[in-house]
Amino acid sequence: PLKILISIVANAVALFATAYVVPGITFAGSWVQLLLAGAIFGLLNLIVRPIALLLSLPALVLTLGLFYFVLNGLLLWGFSQLMPGYTVNGLWAGILGSLVIMAVNWVASALFGGHKK
């Protein structure tokens, strides 16, 4: 339960950071909406990302993994279509936003993830 809560908060902070740092991504809403967005984003990553990775495997192999960045950008753009108040204007903004989200989640994991044995 605590790990799930930390994940939701980390996703919410990461989504807020993308709106603050990346041109082309905006968020207009409350902190409650942002926490809801973090939960929805976590569910999408849990359910949709593995399916999308499997379907895009040939493109990932042909581009030596570079298509992964495009896929992350497309998933972030798709997420923005589901969450009112969060907009991603274009693929490049989505790609940069996914890099920011990855960095924020990496820091959160390093701070709160604990040591795995």
Phi and psi in degrees as a GROMACS rama.xvg file:
@    title "Ramachandran Plot"
@    xaxis  label "Phi"
@    yaxis  label "Psi"
@TYPE xy
-68.5846  -37.3137  LEU-2
-64.1969  -38.4016  LYS-3
-66.7081  -42.6334  ILE-4
-62.7814  -43.4694  LEU-5
-62.0863  -40.0191  ILE-6
-63.7873  -42.4315  SER-7
-64.2115  -45.2671  ILE-8
-65.0796  -40.6666  VAL-9
-63.2152  -41.7187  ALA-10
-63.781  -40.8133  ASN-11
-63.771  -44.0281  ALA-12
-64.1217  -40.1361  VAL-13
-64.7598  -41.5098  ALA-14
-65.7729  -39.2285  LEU-15
-64.4512  -41.2981  PHE-16
-62.2588  -38.5781  ALA-17
-63.9106  -39.2906  THR-18
-68.4081  -28.3946  ALA-19
-83.8557  -34.5781  TYR-20
-98.5808  -40.031  VAL-21
-92.7863  121.648  VAL-22
-67.626  137.554  PRO-23
100.513  -6.82174  GLY-24
-120.429  127.492  ILE-25
-131.852  152.931  THR-26
-135.299  126.57  PHE-27
-127.607  98.1432  ALA-28
-177.323  -172.071  GLY-29
-96.0765  172.689  SER-30
-65.9128  -30.6942  TRP-31
-64.6606  -43.9541  VAL-32
-62.6561  -37.4337  GLN-33
-66.7397  -39.9836  LEU-34
-66.5545  -38.4349  LEU-35
-63.2956  -41.1057  LEU-36
-62.7915  -39.4586  ALA-37
-62.1999  -39.3338  GLY-38
-67.998  -44.822  ALA-39
-63.9788  -42.0097  ILE-40
-62.6905  -40.2045  PHE-41
-63.8921  -41.8661  GLY-42
-64.3553  -41.7285  LEU-43
-63.1905  -40.8826  LEU-44
-64.4302  -33.2328  ASN-45
-74.156  -36.3845  LEU-46
-100.862  -51.1598  ILE-47
-79.971  -40.1435  VAL-48
-57.1775  -46.9905  ARG-49
-61.2527  -37.7381  PRO-50
-66.3201  -44.3176  ILE-51
-64.1419  -39.2528  ALA-52
-63.7607  -41.9187  LEU-53
-63.6891  -44.7641  LEU-54
-68.2534  -28.6908  LEU-55
-97.4568  11.4036  SER-56
-54.3857  -43.895  LEU-57
-60.5839  -41.5189  PRO-58
-66.9364  -36.14  ALA-59
-64.185  -41.1992  LEU-60
-68.3458  -44.7141  VAL-61
-64.1622  -32.552  LEU-62
-98.7919  11.4659  THR-63
55.2409  37.558  LEU-64
92.2461  -8.5939  GLY-65
-67.8241  -24.939  LEU-66
-65.2081  -18.179  PHE-67
-57.5316  -40.0765  TYR-68
-65.9079  -40.3842  PHE-69
-64.9187  -43.1346  VAL-70
-61.0294  -44.0719  LEU-71
-62.3178  -40.6928  ASN-72
-63.4004  -41.1159  GLY-73
-66.4365  -39.2785  LEU-74
-66.1809  -39.0237  LEU-75
-66.5672  -40.4419  LEU-76
-62.9749  -44.0573  TRP-77
-61.2218  -39.6613  GLY-78
-60.834  -39.9882  PHE-79
-64.0198  -24.5449  SER-80
-73.0159  -22.7547  GLN-81
-91.6351  -22.7372  LEU-82
-109.712  111.185  MET-83
-65.0038  138.732  PRO-84
93.8607  -15.3848  GLY-85
-110.756  115.677  TYR-86
-122.669  139.782  THR-87
-120.957  115.436  VAL-88
-96.1412  85.2725  ASN-89
104.191  164.322  GLY-90
-68.981  -40.1355  LEU-91
-63.6332  -40.7739  TRP-92
-62.5441  -39.1285  ALA-93
-64.1219  -41.426  GLY-94
-65.6159  -47.2836  ILE-95
-63.3755  -39.5447  LEU-96
-62.9687  -39.6013  GLY-97
-67.56  -31.7763  SER-98
-67.2064  -40.5236  LEU-99
-64.7799  -43.4267  VAL-100
-61.4788  -42.1236  ILE-101
-62.0789  -42.1981  MET-102
-66.6593  -44.2314  ALA-103
-65.0126  -42.4924  VAL-104
-66.5912  -32.402  ASN-105
-65.6621  -44.2069  TRP-106
-64.7294  -44.2547  VAL-107
-61.9131  -39.1257  ALA-108
-66.4558  -39.1397  SER-109
-67.483  -36.4954  ALA-110
-78.7341  -43.1079  LEU-111
-115.338  -5.94608  PHE-112
-73.0283  -25.1934  GLY-113
79.2054  174.502  GLY-114
-96.0052  133.42  HIS-115
-95.5221  137.184  LYS-116
